[in-house]
Amino acid sequence: MRDTGSALRRLIARAGAAPGAPRPAPPALPGAGGVAESRLPGAGADSTPSEAGGAAEPKESCELCAAPLDAPHRHLLDLAARELRCACRPCSVLFAEPREAPSTAEGGGGRYRLVPDRRWLLDGFDLDDATWAELGIPVRMAFLFHDTAAGRTVLFYPSPGGPVESPLEPSLWRRLEEANPVLRRLTPDVEALLVNRTGDAAEHWIVPVDDCYRLVGLLRTHWKGLAGGPRVWDAVGGFFTELRQGSATVTPAGHPTHIRGGTR
Protein backbone atom coordinates (compact mmCIF):
# COMPACT_ATOMS: atom_id res chain seq x y z
CA MET A 1 0.00 0.00 0.00
CA ARG A 2 1.22 3.50 -0.86
CA ASP A 3 3.11 5.22 1.94
CA THR A 4 1.78 8.56 3.16
CA GLY A 5 4.26 9.39 5.89
CA SER A 6 3.51 13.06 6.54
CA ALA A 7 -0.25 12.54 6.33
CA LEU A 8 -0.01 9.55 8.70
CA ARG A 9 1.88 11.64 11.23
CA ARG A 10 -0.75 14.37 11.17
CA LEU A 11 -3.64 11.94 11.43
CA ILE A 12 -2.34 9.91 14.34
CA ALA A 13 -1.22 13.05 16.18
CA ARG A 14 -4.76 14.38 15.94
CA ALA A 15 -6.20 11.06 17.09
CA GLY A 16 -3.91 10.95 20.12
CA ALA A 17 -3.97 14.63 21.00
CA ALA A 18 -6.01 14.03 24.15
CA PRO A 19 -5.70 10.35 25.07
CA GLY A 20 -8.83 8.96 26.61
CA ALA A 21 -10.97 12.03 25.89
CA PRO A 22 -13.74 11.17 23.40
CA ARG A 23 -14.25 13.63 20.57
CA PRO A 24 -17.80 14.33 19.43
CA ALA A 25 -18.78 12.58 16.22
CA PRO A 26 -19.74 14.78 13.27
CA PRO A 27 -23.26 14.32 11.94
CA ALA A 28 -23.84 11.42 9.57
CA LEU A 29 -24.95 12.21 6.05
CA PRO A 30 -27.89 10.00 4.99
CA GLY A 31 -27.27 8.16 1.77
CA ALA A 32 -23.52 8.77 1.75
CA GLY A 33 -22.48 5.18 2.38
CA GLY A 34 -22.33 5.82 6.10
CA VAL A 35 -19.37 8.22 6.01
CA ALA A 36 -19.57 11.47 7.90
CA GLU A 37 -20.38 14.76 6.21
CA SER A 38 -17.61 16.33 4.14
CA ARG A 39 -18.06 19.86 5.50
CA LEU A 40 -15.25 19.36 7.99
CA PRO A 41 -11.96 21.25 8.38
CA GLY A 42 -9.33 19.95 5.98
CA ALA A 43 -11.61 17.65 3.98
CA GLY A 44 -9.67 16.70 0.87
CA ALA A 45 -6.66 18.73 2.00
CA ASP A 46 -4.10 15.92 1.79
CA SER A 47 -3.87 15.72 -2.01
CA THR A 48 -0.24 15.53 -2.99
CA PRO A 49 1.35 17.71 -5.73
CA SER A 50 1.90 14.62 -7.88
CA GLU A 51 -1.81 13.75 -7.72
CA ALA A 52 -2.68 17.30 -8.84
CA GLY A 53 -0.34 17.09 -11.82
CA GLY A 54 2.56 19.00 -10.24
CA ALA A 55 6.01 17.94 -9.11
CA ALA A 56 6.53 14.49 -7.61
CA GLU A 57 6.74 14.09 -3.84
CA PRO A 58 10.26 14.29 -2.39
CA LYS A 59 11.81 11.00 -1.37
CA GLU A 60 11.26 10.26 2.32
CA SER A 61 14.03 9.69 4.83
CA CYS A 62 14.25 7.66 8.01
CA GLU A 63 13.19 9.89 10.89
CA LEU A 64 15.73 8.34 13.23
CA CYS A 65 18.92 8.27 11.13
CA ALA A 66 17.96 10.27 8.00
CA ALA A 67 18.85 7.41 5.64
CA PRO A 68 16.85 7.34 2.38
CA LEU A 69 13.76 5.15 2.54
CA ASP A 70 12.52 2.63 0.07
CA ALA A 71 8.83 1.89 -0.35
CA PRO A 72 7.36 0.11 1.45
CA HIS A 73 9.01 0.70 4.82
CA ARG A 74 8.11 0.25 8.46
CA HIS A 75 6.78 2.79 10.94
CA LEU A 76 7.49 3.42 14.61
CA LEU A 77 4.94 4.90 16.97
CA ASP A 78 6.39 7.66 19.13
CA LEU A 79 4.43 6.92 22.31
CA ALA A 80 5.05 10.34 23.87
CA ALA A 81 4.13 12.42 20.82
CA ARG A 82 1.49 9.96 19.54
CA GLU A 83 2.99 10.26 16.05
CA LEU A 84 4.14 7.72 13.49
CA ARG A 85 7.78 7.91 12.40
CA CYS A 86 9.10 6.45 9.15
CA ALA A 87 11.95 4.00 9.80
CA CYS A 88 14.56 2.32 7.63
CA ARG A 89 15.14 -1.41 8.00
CA PRO A 90 18.21 -1.17 10.31
CA CYS A 91 16.39 1.23 12.65
CA SER A 92 13.19 -0.79 12.64
CA VAL A 93 15.13 -3.90 13.68
CA LEU A 94 16.16 -2.08 16.87
CA PHE A 95 12.53 -1.97 17.97
CA ALA A 96 11.39 -5.39 16.77
CA GLU A 97 9.41 -7.69 19.03
CA PRO A 98 11.42 -10.36 20.91
CA ARG A 99 10.41 -13.04 18.39
CA GLU A 100 12.10 -10.95 15.68
CA ALA A 101 15.15 -9.56 17.48
CA PRO A 102 15.42 -10.67 21.14
CA SER A 103 18.59 -8.76 21.94
CA THR A 104 17.31 -5.36 20.76
CA ALA A 105 13.64 -5.38 21.69
CA GLU A 106 14.12 -2.68 24.31
CA GLY A 107 15.76 -0.17 21.97
CA GLY A 108 14.88 3.50 22.40
CA GLY A 109 14.22 3.29 26.12
CA GLY A 110 10.57 2.45 25.57
CA ARG A 111 9.81 5.66 23.65
CA TYR A 112 9.12 3.93 20.33
CA ARG A 113 7.07 0.90 19.40
CA LEU A 114 7.45 -0.83 16.04
CA VAL A 115 4.22 -1.08 14.09
CA PRO A 116 3.77 -4.78 13.20
CA ASP A 117 3.39 -5.91 9.60
CA ARG A 118 0.97 -8.81 10.08
CA ARG A 119 -2.51 -8.62 8.57
CA TRP A 120 -5.13 -11.17 9.56
CA LEU A 121 -8.55 -11.54 7.98
CA LEU A 122 -10.75 -12.94 10.77
CA ASP A 123 -12.93 -15.71 9.36
CA GLY A 124 -16.15 -16.16 11.35
CA PHE A 125 -15.62 -13.15 13.61
CA ASP A 126 -18.49 -12.79 16.08
CA LEU A 127 -19.93 -9.27 15.79
CA ASP A 128 -23.67 -9.29 15.20
CA ASP A 129 -25.85 -6.38 14.09
CA ALA A 130 -27.10 -5.68 17.61
CA THR A 131 -23.59 -5.40 19.01
CA TRP A 132 -22.50 -3.25 16.09
CA ALA A 133 -25.44 -0.92 16.76
CA GLU A 134 -24.27 -0.59 20.38
CA LEU A 135 -21.12 1.13 19.13
CA GLY A 136 -23.34 4.07 18.23
CA ILE A 137 -21.24 5.39 15.34
CA PRO A 138 -22.71 7.01 12.22
CA VAL A 139 -20.51 5.15 9.69
CA ARG A 140 -19.93 1.59 8.48
CA MET A 141 -16.19 1.42 9.15
CA ALA A 142 -14.34 1.52 12.47
CA PHE A 143 -11.04 0.63 14.09
CA LEU A 144 -10.34 -0.20 17.71
CA PHE A 145 -7.06 -0.56 19.59
CA HIS A 146 -5.72 -0.53 23.14
CA ASP A 147 -4.38 2.90 24.07
CA THR A 148 -1.88 2.41 26.88
CA ALA A 149 -1.82 6.14 27.72
CA ALA A 150 -5.59 6.09 28.24
CA GLY A 151 -5.51 2.66 29.87
CA ARG A 152 -8.38 1.35 27.78
CA THR A 153 -9.48 0.25 24.33
CA VAL A 154 -10.51 3.15 22.11
CA LEU A 155 -12.84 3.33 19.12
CA PHE A 156 -12.33 5.52 16.05
CA TYR A 157 -14.10 5.82 12.75
CA PRO A 158 -12.80 7.43 9.53
CA SER A 159 -14.25 10.67 8.22
CA PRO A 160 -13.22 13.19 5.54
CA GLY A 161 -11.92 15.42 8.34
CA GLY A 162 -9.72 12.72 9.92
CA PRO A 163 -10.18 9.98 12.51
CA VAL A 164 -13.02 10.63 14.96
CA GLU A 165 -13.10 9.03 18.41
CA SER A 166 -16.38 7.70 19.76
CA PRO A 167 -17.01 6.44 23.33
CA LEU A 168 -16.61 2.70 23.82
CA GLU A 169 -18.15 0.87 26.76
CA PRO A 170 -15.46 -1.35 28.36
CA SER A 171 -18.08 -4.08 28.90
CA LEU A 172 -18.77 -4.21 25.16
CA TRP A 173 -15.09 -4.69 24.39
CA ARG A 174 -14.85 -7.44 27.02
CA ARG A 175 -17.75 -9.24 25.34
CA LEU A 176 -16.01 -9.00 21.98
CA GLU A 177 -12.82 -10.43 23.49
CA GLU A 178 -14.69 -13.31 25.07
CA ALA A 179 -16.40 -14.16 21.77
CA ASN A 180 -13.21 -13.62 19.74
CA PRO A 181 -10.11 -14.58 21.79
CA VAL A 182 -7.81 -13.49 18.95
CA LEU A 183 -8.41 -9.89 20.09
CA ARG A 184 -6.29 -10.58 23.17
CA ARG A 185 -3.33 -10.89 20.80
CA LEU A 186 -3.55 -7.28 19.62
CA THR A 187 -0.30 -5.43 20.25
CA PRO A 188 -1.22 -2.33 22.31
CA ASP A 189 -1.14 1.03 20.49
CA VAL A 190 0.09 -0.32 17.16
CA GLU A 191 -2.41 -3.02 16.09
CA ALA A 192 -6.12 -2.55 15.57
CA LEU A 193 -9.33 -4.40 14.93
CA LEU A 194 -10.55 -2.95 11.61
CA VAL A 195 -14.23 -3.43 10.74
CA ASN A 196 -15.66 -2.92 7.25
CA ARG A 197 -19.45 -2.99 6.87
CA THR A 198 -19.76 -0.81 3.80
CA GLY A 199 -22.27 -2.06 1.22
CA ASP A 200 -22.81 -5.79 1.70
CA ALA A 201 -19.46 -6.33 3.43
CA ALA A 202 -19.05 -7.78 6.92
CA GLU A 203 -15.29 -8.04 7.26
CA HIS A 204 -12.98 -7.90 10.25
CA TRP A 205 -9.22 -7.68 10.36
CA ILE A 206 -6.30 -7.36 12.71
CA VAL A 207 -4.06 -4.84 10.98
CA PRO A 208 -1.15 -2.48 11.69
CA VAL A 209 -2.53 0.80 12.94
CA ASP A 210 -0.91 2.67 10.06
CA ASP A 211 -3.27 0.82 7.69
CA CYS A 212 -6.18 2.44 9.53
CA TYR A 213 -4.72 5.90 9.03
CA ARG A 214 -4.08 5.17 5.36
CA LEU A 215 -7.77 4.41 5.06
CA VAL A 216 -8.60 7.72 6.73
CA GLY A 217 -6.17 9.43 4.36
CA LEU A 218 -8.03 8.04 1.36
CA LEU A 219 -11.23 9.70 2.51
CA ARG A 220 -9.46 13.00 3.16
CA THR A 221 -7.71 12.93 -0.21
CA HIS A 222 -10.52 11.77 -2.49
CA TRP A 223 -13.73 13.02 -0.86
CA LYS A 224 -15.77 15.35 -3.09
CA GLY A 225 -19.12 17.06 -2.50
CA LEU A 226 -21.66 15.77 -0.02
CA ALA A 227 -21.61 12.03 -0.74
CA GLY A 228 -17.89 11.64 -1.43
CA GLY A 229 -18.17 10.84 -5.12
CA PRO A 230 -17.24 7.65 -7.00
CA ARG A 231 -13.51 8.26 -6.73
CA VAL A 232 -13.43 7.92 -2.97
CA TRP A 233 -15.49 4.72 -2.97
CA ASP A 234 -13.31 3.24 -5.72
CA ALA A 235 -10.26 4.06 -3.57
CA VAL A 236 -11.83 2.52 -0.44
CA GLY A 237 -12.83 -0.58 -2.42
CA GLY A 238 -9.29 -0.88 -3.76
CA PHE A 239 -7.88 -0.54 -0.24
CA PHE A 240 -9.94 -3.47 1.04
CA THR A 241 -9.24 -5.56 -2.07
CA GLU A 242 -5.52 -5.10 -1.54
CA LEU A 243 -5.93 -5.87 2.15
CA ARG A 244 -7.69 -9.16 1.36
CA GLN A 245 -4.93 -10.16 -1.04
CA GLY A 246 -2.21 -9.48 1.52
CA SER A 247 -3.79 -11.04 4.61
CA ALA A 248 -3.54 -14.43 6.26
CA THR A 249 -6.95 -15.85 7.15
CA VAL A 250 -7.42 -16.96 10.77
CA THR A 251 -10.30 -17.95 13.01
CA PRO A 252 -11.58 -15.77 15.88
CA ALA A 253 -9.50 -18.02 18.15
CA GLY A 254 -6.37 -17.09 16.19
CA HIS A 255 -5.88 -20.37 14.31
CA PRO A 256 -4.84 -20.15 10.64
CA THR A 257 -7.19 -21.45 7.96
CA HIS A 258 -5.40 -20.65 4.72
CA ILE A 259 -2.99 -18.02 3.54
CA ARG A 260 -3.83 -15.16 1.23
CA GLY A 261 -0.62 -13.46 0.21
CA GLY A 262 2.60 -13.71 2.15
CA THR A 263 1.92 -11.78 5.35
CA ARG A 264 2.31 -13.86 8.47
Helices and strands as residue ranges (DSSP letters): H 5-15, E 74-78, E 83-87, H 89-93, G 102-104, G 107-110, E 112-114, E 120-122, H 129-134, E 141-147, E 152-159, E 162-166, H 170-179, G 181-185, E 191-196, E 203-208, H 209-222, H 230-245, E 248-250, E 256-259
